[in-house]
């Protein structure tokens, strides 16, 4: 791996020198023989924020390569602590019949549980790269949650489509999505029949899920894709469904369009309505393996993990890996994180509101409340106010993943205020437990003796491995007054605002 070079003694080099120990800097960020820049770069892109625990894991495993290998095999990571927290949202993984038997028709409780369980995993799961990839695919195959159409089906989609295939093959993921009741309902295919095909899902399958709008397909391709998908429907209480199958996939052969179809070079006689589901599967598999799809998936992964405008050479190489590996996701990720382009991309991505707020919570050591009645509703609502509620994008195309989609004074001020709330522990009635002694948690038992040393220690702790410009450091010291011995309020009433200012810095918002 070019981007994760390991020196002769297991030192992460990546062309950088080992970080030297600052006076009073917390030891977790300055473990000897670990490149703090390389470690923070990988952790900031593959997790929801570097923590002392995650860097300790890197050190214990001996290299960034070993840490990444383990993250790419999430089943090998003990996540029982997070799973215990997730037990408070039982409908988040329930089948549609279970949801329909538990709540009233149209009730949003299951969808709200999916949202909060997603947020809890981002905050506390040790399988961080897996959770990042679940978010990536949820965004790519977006189903707005909550939304009325998927009130009983989104839980199962999250479990059996996104989470089951997040590190598998895109072909299997896309096929699972194409038969997901949630997707069929969300894009209107559940009521699409051969006499009047609903073109919505056929269009989004081509434009958003696979080849992309620039692939050269025609409106005829869209119509034929929609015809192929007719008959893929959902059982409900009005069409003969029973309590045991409501909200599950139903193939209605009487609704399937019969006749020759062709989509971007794929063709089928499609002469038997009883075989329509197999015809749809053939088309979906074909689209998953198209070179245009490889380019689109490679580009989106490069935008997520490298930069808003990734080099085309990198995208081309990743697309080749995607096709050579039968659309397998893990080889593409290995090639991406091992690339010179990834190594050189430090500082080229900015956190979106969701990543920013979750990352701040993780850096402050906020833990889960043991009370199973406590939830994350307040934090989920706050993220919605900031424009990025988990799974909440209202259109099929998913949240934007470039900095330009999130600029604006209002959004920045909202994030800063939320930082202050997290530092101050404003949500003490929810599922989050805040540090009772934040200075000791962030600084260790041995406190700095000067204001300059205090600022240095917080910078090393909260933005490790980042070069902070001298004027920024001076401004933080000036907030406390002139540099010199710590004053009476520096670790008391001025401490929380100082921590917030560090988190508000541009360097703190880098992904």
Protein Blocks (a to p, Z undefined) as FASTA:
>chain_A
ZZlcccfkopafklpacddddehiafklmgghiafklmmmmmmmmmgbdafklmmmmmmn
opaklmmmmmmmmmlpccklmmmmmmmmmmlmgcfklmmmmmcehiaklmmmmmmmmmmm
mmmpcblmlmmmmmmmmmmmgccdddfklmmmmmmmmmmmmmmmmmmcfklmmmmmmmgm
klmmmnopmmgcfklccfklmmmmmmmmmnojklopafklmmmmmmmmgoiacddfknop
afklgoiacddfklpccddddeehiacfklafklmmmmmmmmmmmmmmpmklmmmmmmmm
mmmmmmmcdcfklmmmmmmmmmmnoopaklmmmmmmmpmklmmmgoiaccdfklmmmmmm
mmnopacdfblkbccklmmmmmmmnopaghiafbfnopafbfklmgcjklmmmmmmmmmm
mmnopalmbmbdcdfblmlmmnojbdcfbfklmmmmmmmmmmghiacdfklmmmmmmmno
pcddddfklmmmmmmmmmmmmmmpmklmpZZ
